[in-house]
């Protein structure tokens, strides 16, 4: 078989994914409108920075 992954590794990965999901659910349920506005503003700013590029290709 191409990938030889042991069951304990798979269990730890699934536990990690479940824990991350629980953390995100907890954070998102406690965020106010101001928090969501800050997150949205940062996402938009990051998007514009990505679109601008580094200027190396010019």
Residue pairs with C-beta under 8 A, 6 or more apart in sequence:
31 39
